[in-house]
């Protein structure tokens, strides 16, 4: 086998549809857009438009609320993943393991609202974890191996910022 002899299966890479390239192509003249009208022209923006009738998203009442801005976005890390990083000598098990240490080791990509450790496997190394949260199974596994889990102050930084902004806003209104 040679590199110049390798090719895709027949029909695996269909050629791109080139519209507006003559009557013989099948997609010439109007380019598959039909004849006239708003949709045949560029800059169309009619999603949800119902021809002047009151759209369904305005006919139906608003219901409920969302706590989305108060949710915490944690990095989930399993004990097995921590063990793997210790075995690969990316993390020193004798030093406290924090979110910053995990980021430098490449275990997590970025520090969000903190790290939450999940169980599911046995801990072989003696860890000292300083994390935002941990499952009961993870705490039990770490303590069984002789380590400790220190759960840091709960609540996301994002929620704290929003609460501070709302407090400042209400204080400004009272003045």
N, C-alpha and C positions, 0 to 999 in steps of 0.2 A: 504494500500500500504506500502511495506517495501523496504528499499534501495537495499536489495539483490534480490528483484523481478523486479527491473527496468532493461530493456535492450533496445538497439537500435532496430529500425525496421529492418526486414530482408533485407540484401543487402545495408544497410546504410554505413557500414564500410567494404569495400572490402579489402581482404588481399593483402599485397604488392607483386608485381611481383618479384619473385626471379629467376634471369637469371643464366644460366650455372649450373643447378642442375640436370643434367641427361636427357636422351633422352625422358623419359616418361612425363616430365613436359611440353613439347611443346616449351620451350625456353632453351633447353640444348645446348650443343656443341658450336654453334656460338653465342648464346644468343640474337637472333633476329637481328643481325647485317649483315646478309648475309654472303657471302663467300669472303675471301681475300680483298685486296684493302686497300687504305688509311683509308676509313671510318670504316673499321672493326677493326682498331687498335686504341690504345689510343693516345692522344695528337694531335687530328685532328684540323686543323685550316685552313679551306678553304672557309670561308664566303667571297663572292665577287670574288672568283677565277673562271675564265671562260675558263679553259682548255688551257691557254696560249694566248687566244685571248685578245686583249686590253680591259680591263674591262670598263663597262659603266661609272663608276665614273671617269675614266681617259679620256674617249672619249668625254665627254661633257665638255664645258668650264665652268670656274668659273664665277659666276655672282653676283653682288651686294656686300654688306658689312653688317656687324652686329654692332649695337651699344650696344650689350649685356653687355660689361664691363663698360658702363657708365650709366646703368639703376639703379634706386633707388629701394631698396626693403624695403617698409614700412610695419609697423604693422598697420593693419586697425582695428580701435576700433569704435564701434557705440556709440551714446549718450545713447541708451538703456542699453548697457553693462556697461557704466560708472555709470548710475543711479542704476543699480543692485548692483554694487560694493559699492556704497555709502550707499545704504539701508542695505547691509550686514555688514556695518561698517568696510570694508576693506580699504576704502579710506576716508580721512578727506576732505570734500568739502571746508572747509575754507582755507586750505593750497593750494599752487600752485600744479597742477597735471602735472607731467613730466613723461617721459618714465621710469625713474628709479622707481618712485612711483608706476606706473602701474605694473612693473615687481615684486616688493616686494609684491604687493597686489595679484599677481597671475592672473591679467587680461591678461597680455601677457607673453609668455614663455621666450623670449629673446629679447633684444633691438637690432634691425637690423639698418637700416639707419634712424630710427626715427618713430614717431607715426603719423598716419593720421587719424583724427576724421571724421566720416561720420554721416550724419544726419539721417532722416527717422523717427524720433520720437521727442516728446517734452521734453525739459529739465525741471525738477521740481526743482532741486538743483541749487544753484548759484556757478558755477565752475569758477576757474581761470586756464585756460589751457595754458601750454607752450609746443607746439608740432611742428613737422616739417611741418605739413600741415593740412588743414581742408576744407571740402566742404562748399559751400555757404550756404546750408541748415543747416549744423552743426553750423556755425558761427551765423546765424540768430537765431537758437533755443537757443543757449547759451546766446546771448545778450538779447534776449526776456525775459529770466529768470533772467537777471541782472548780468550775469557773463561776463568774458572777455576771448578772445582767442588771445594769442600771438604766431604768426607764426615765428619760429626760422629761421635762415639763411638757404636758400634752397641749394640743391646740396648734393649728397651723399658723405660720407667720403671715400668710395671706389673710386669714380670718382676723388676726390681731390688727393688721393694717387697716382693714375695712372697718372694724369696730372703732379704732382710733379716729378715723376720718369721720365716721358718723357722730362720735362724741364731740369732735371739734365743730362740726356743722350745727349740732343742737345747741352747743354753748354760744356760738355766734348768733343764733336766732334769738336766744334769751336776752342778749345785750341790747 
